[in-house]
Amino acid sequence: MSNAMRTPAGAINVERYQGAVAEGRFRRLWNANAPGYLFLLPWLVGFFGLTLGPALMSLYLSFTDYDMLQSPRWVGMANYVRIATADPKFSAAMHVTLTYVVFSVPFKLTFALLVAMALNRGLRGLPIYRAIFYLPSLLGGSVAIAVLWRQLFASDGLVNAALSHFGIEGPSWISHPSYSIYTLVALSVWQFGSPMIIFLAGLRQIPQDMYEAASLDGASKFRQFYKITLPLLTPVIFFNAVVQTIEAFKAFTPAFIISGGTGGPINSTLFYTLYLYQEAFGNFRMGYASALAWILVMIIAIFTAFSFLTSRYWVHYDD
Amino acid sequence: MTEMTASVTAARPPSDITKRSLPASLIIHALLIAASLLMLYPLLWMVSASVRPENEIFSSTSLIPSSIDLSSYVRGWNGLDISFGQFFWNSLVISLLVVTGNVIACSLTAFAFARLRFAGRNFWFAIMLGTLMIPYHVTLIPQYVLFLDLGWVNTILPLVVPKFLASDAFFIFLMVQFFRGIPRELDEAAMMDGCSAWRIYWKIMLPLSLPVLATAAIFSFIWTWDDFFGPLIYLNDMNTYTIQLGLRTFVDSTSASDWGGLFAMSTLTLVPVFFFFLFFQRLLIEGIATTGMKR
């Protein structure tokens, strides 16, 4: 566009005129859009350089063998085929992760809802209770809590000390392959605080007069819960369930610390993300690990799509 | 908005409180207190174990030590070749830089999406929301390769620089929601008066947005302080370790011997988070309640 301005003096007027118009339009476009894009610049750089670029690269790598020493070697679907048919550690990791999701999410949400309902009764001391129940959620991701948990469920740990008061001799929960995963489930359930707070916020949106009308009609507390609270809370339940499930699929730190990075005993705490980490940064099979990452994305995407598709049969929206 | 819900609750007719019998209320309190104790017991036990004489740690499940002995803290602090002071410093530097990056970059981005008109805005906004759903595993390996090629591994750059490029879409979303709640007349009037977009952002939007900026800053700090995975991948030299990596190394090197030191150092790593929690509890809880933040 600015070429037109550089035409030598005496060039054809029309061209010069069109150039000026184009120049004007360009200036207007620039004036209208430049501030927006300038503000967006850091994010745009990050999006292309750290998200879109790497995501495409990882898709490519998932079809290669890549150990970071030699350049990636194209192997087609081989990684995916091996994951699907010939990788016992993959199926172990899948099994562990699904067990974790299936046990931790429903228990966590049930506790969160029960406690939120107990707190939503105009009790004195609500802020204190709320804070106490939320604290573990906030501390949960740290190594210290995982260390503490490992001690709690050790053979000479606190849980067994408490059990021995009742004459029960508990096993070594952490190092027993049948129990180890459930110590991690317990840790996750202990952190029910943040879904609880979201439930509390949701419960407050339910108009109080609905309950008054219902109790005038003689509806029991249980019926009120079943007919008013639960249906009106379904959007919040849905939200919590989706968020918590995705988080559960991504769990890493506790399993890493409690098993010392091995996922043991006998792969019983080999979370999917832990297996991915081992393949990528332990064995430097970057191509294979990329394929594992894409499988995880697909699983989460399928799960989320499924939740949204089924939600219209049970999630109740006002509008 | 939370202010509003709070006042609605306060104005709620007291009927359902007064109608309930005293025993029912007592039972609920008793249950909640019991549950609170169960929630807190492991944490309190750890703190108490950290100040007990070494031989007493496992002898009782009680929370009250017979005598206070702080030697575990001294032993733990110097238990590795590098003292925990170095790890604390590293974590502090990283966390503060991440907070700065997130607050600046995410607020710039959010301001553009919430208040500026430009071609393609809705398209980019949809893309930004889409990135919220991408798990970090997808970009992890190429990012690692990229940072390795740049020579950034074993420095704090891979943990910090992405935050200055607004990589936490979640905070952008949070701020967009907040900015949209600020009356448009304010910046329209300023625009009429010839204020530049930058001035509007700096002089009007930011000062009015302190609550959301503080929420983002506090969560950024706590999550970065607690982060284990990022440092685990990018920091291999012990001098660069964060507090979480230091603690994990301490676990591995002392697993059966120095429990007192282990609990003392574990307690110390939780102190800053607990401190933030104590002072900003209201803000944190409102942040969770209105936006459903993860964790």
Interface residues (C-beta under 8 A of the other chain):
Chain A: L29 A32 N33 P35 G36 Y37 F39 L40 P42 W43 L44 V45 G46 F47 G49 L50 T51 G53 P54 A55 M57 S58 L61 M68 V115 A118 L119 R121 G122 L123 G125 P127 Y129 R130 A131 I132 F133 Y134 L135 P136 S137 L138 L139 G140 G141 S142 V143 A144 I145 V147 L148 W149 Q151 L152 D156 L158 A161 A162 W190 Q191 S194 I197 I198 L200 A201 R204 Q205 Q208 Y211 E212 F239 N240 V243 I246 E247 F249 K250 F252 T253 F256 I257 G260 T273 L276 Y277 A280 F281 M286 A289 S290 L292 A293 W294 L296 V297 I300 T304
Chain B: T2 T5 V8 T9 R12 P13 P14 S15 D16 I17 R20 S25 I28 H29 L31 L32 A35 S36 M39 L40 P42 L43 W45 M46 F58 T61 A105 L108 T109 F111 A112 F113 L116 R117 F118 A119 R121 W124 I127 M128 T131 M133 I134 P135 H137 V138 T139 L140 I141 P142 Q143 Y144 V145 L146 L148 P162 F164 L165 A166 S167 I172 S196 A197 W198 Y201 I222 W223 W225 D226 D227 F228 F229 L232 I233 Q244 L247 R248 V251 D252 W259 L262 F263 M265 S266 T267 T269 L270 V273 F274 F277 Q281 L284 I285 I288 A289 T290 G292 M293 K294 R295
